[in-house]
Amino acid sequence: MHAHLEWPTQHNPLRAATVAVIEALAGAAIELSRIIAAGPLAGIGGESGGINPDGDRQKTIDIVADRLMRDALRTAPVAAVLSEEVELPETLDPDAPLCVAIDPLDGSANLENNISIGTIFSIRPKGNDIISTFFEPGTAQCAAGCFIYGPQTVLVLALDQCVDCFTLDPRTGEFVLTARDLRVPQDAKEFAINASNRRHWSGPVRNYIDECLAGVNGERGQDFNMRWIGSLVAEAYRILMRGGVFLYPADARQGYREGRLRLLYEAHPIALIMEWAGGAASSGRSRILELSARTPHQRVPLIMGSARAVRDVDAIHLTVEPLFESSDAPLFARRGLFR
């Protein structure tokens, strides 16, 4: 139950520790993939009755995934782990060199629809103290990745400034390297957003999507396809394979004005994957990797994908007021000289 990691680790204790953490997570992911593949036969359907620290209802599979991942990390050189399912970071080995932030099972609500879901993790060197490590910007990460449980179980791994893909061989129970140095295609002809929330969007987001919908006759000069899976790991993998842009913006609804994705264990690791694969990730106004969390479960907007497409969205945010108005009011306004 291992990923075949071929990076040299001799004379580099931090890299050796990082590889050990990834291999521990890979073992847990293999077991979790078996449980997910069994579906109702594994007896893990339905809600657990609990609510996680961020207010989301927990499913039984969320609890199982959290237990598997945290148990695995207890066997690795990890000083502390911050899980989506736990309010505060848990100290494991204070003398260990690494800290891990993890979403044990992202998108579990999609499980009943047999849509790809996943585990997202962020690894960073321990700083001056354990707690402050989690509040450093995303540039502090030394590795990140996601396991995707779909038609194949896949590990997308950002390590050593490179993004590689490993596929689980069910015959041997091992992750095998199947794609090296993934690069995000730069010709973005697809966009992904939940269009049902259009009436809640800010001006910049509506403006960009309207330009895409205008197609070849609009400012972008080409036709676009729209994709929306509603599973962050599946959206990220599609962008790595096909390019395009994904938007999960802040909007006018209560609880959405700061965005909905969690910075430390969703946006930060996905942003590292995107950037090291030649793409980009932004909140619309700031590079995701330059953001620092103020709270363990802080939320943030996320725009990710082809670097040119993300830059285009950022540029509109700089020229359009981010107004949240009622649905019958204009939702964007160009800045005037004195605004």
Disulfide bonds with the S-S distance in Angstrom:
none
